[in-house]
């Protein structure tokens, strides 16, 4: 199991920027992929971005492509999500997740991840 602690959420105006961080403890950080998901009220949790173990490959939901950047620092056991040009529809609780052991799911799928953070609220006002 991996313990994940997110930080960096908050309130921002549309068009603004925010950065999220997620620190991991437990398994060797550089051996698994990391993802960011979000969940708005009344909606299912949805994929936002993911990065492979080395940071060499990244994946994005179409809705955030070109606006969000995921990165990781394996020396600091931390994954980041830089968000810019934020829109009101980006408002949600954002969760970081650590890849589990079931590789039958796509890296963009909730089922691929075995550990989750507590979530951090991001609110974008219009």
C-alpha positions in Angstrom: 0.0 0.0 0.0 1.0 3.6 -0.6 0.0 6.6 1.5 -0.7 9.7 -0.5 -1.1 13.2 0.8 -2.3 15.9 -1.5 -2.0 19.7 -1.1 -2.4 22.8 -3.1 -6.2 23.1 -3.8 -8.1 26.3 -3.4 -10.3 28.9 -4.9 -9.3 30.6 -8.1 -10.9 32.8 -10.8 -11.6 31.5 -14.2 -8.5 31.8 -16.3 -6.2 31.5 -13.3 -3.7 28.8 -12.3 -3.2 26.4 -9.5 -0.7 23.7 -8.7 -1.4 20.5 -6.8 1.2 18.2 -5.2 0.9 14.7 -3.9 3.6 13.1 -1.7 3.8 9.4 -1.5 5.0 7.0 1.2 5.4 3.3 1.2 6.4 1.4 -1.9 9.4 2.5 -3.9 8.0 5.6 -5.7 9.9 5.1 -8.9 8.3 1.7 -9.6 4.7 2.7 -10.3 2.7 5.1 -12.4 0.7 8.0 -10.8 -2.5 9.5 -11.8 -4.8 12.5 -11.0 -8.6 12.1 -11.0 -11.4 14.4 -10.1 -14.9 14.2 -8.9 -17.5 16.9 -9.2 -20.8 16.8 -7.1 -23.2 14.2 -8.5 -20.7 12.9 -11.0 -18.5 9.9 -11.3 -14.8 10.1 -10.6 -13.0 10.9 -13.9 -9.5 10.7 -15.2 -7.5 13.9 -15.5 -3.8 12.9 -16.1 -1.3 10.2 -15.5 2.5 9.7 -15.7 4.4 6.5 -16.0 7.1 5.4 -13.4 9.9 7.4 -15.0 8.0 10.5 -16.0 8.8 9.8 -19.6 5.2 9.2 -20.7 2.2 11.3 -19.8 -1.5 11.0 -20.5 -4.3 13.5 -20.4 -8.0 13.7 -20.6 -9.1 15.6 -23.7 -10.8 18.2 -21.5 -7.5 19.3 -19.9 -5.0 18.7 -22.7 -2.9 21.8 -23.3 -4.0 23.3 -20.0 -2.8 20.9 -17.4 0.7 19.4 -16.9 1.5 16.3 -14.8 5.1 15.7 -13.7 6.9 13.7 -11.0 10.0 14.0 -9.0 11.2 10.5 -8.0 13.9 12.0 -5.7 11.1 13.6 -3.6 8.4 10.9 -4.0 6.1 13.6 -5.3 3.8 14.0 -8.3 2.5 17.4 -9.4 -0.4 18.7 -11.4 0.0 22.2 -12.8 -3.3 23.7 -13.9 -3.7 26.8 -16.0 -6.5 28.5 -17.9 -8.8 27.1 -15.4 -12.5 26.9 -16.2 -15.6 26.7 -13.8 -16.1 23.2 -15.1 -12.7 22.2 -13.6 -14.3 22.6 -10.2 -14.1 19.3 -8.4 -12.3 17.3 -5.6 -9.0 16.2 -7.1 -7.4 12.9 -6.1 -4.0 11.6 -6.7 -3.7 7.8 -7.1 -0.9 5.3 -7.2 -0.9 2.4 -9.7 -1.9 -0.9 -8.2 -1.1 -4.4 -9.4 -4.0 -5.0 -11.9 -2.6 -4.2 -15.3 -5.9 -5.3 -16.9 -7.1 -1.7 -16.7 -5.9 1.2 -18.8 -3.7 3.8 -17.1 -6.7 6.2 -17.6 -9.0 3.9 -15.6 -9.9 4.1 -11.9 -9.4 0.3 -11.7 -5.6 0.6 -12.5 -5.0 2.4 -9.2 -4.7 0.8 -5.8 -4.1 3.7 -3.5 -5.8 7.0 -3.3 -5.3 10.3 -1.5 -7.9 12.0 0.6 -8.6 14.6 -2.1 -8.2 18.3 -2.3 -10.9 20.8 -3.4 -10.4 23.0 -6.5 -13.0 25.7 -7.0 -13.0 27.9 -10.1 -15.3 30.9 -10.0 -16.7 32.5 -13.1 
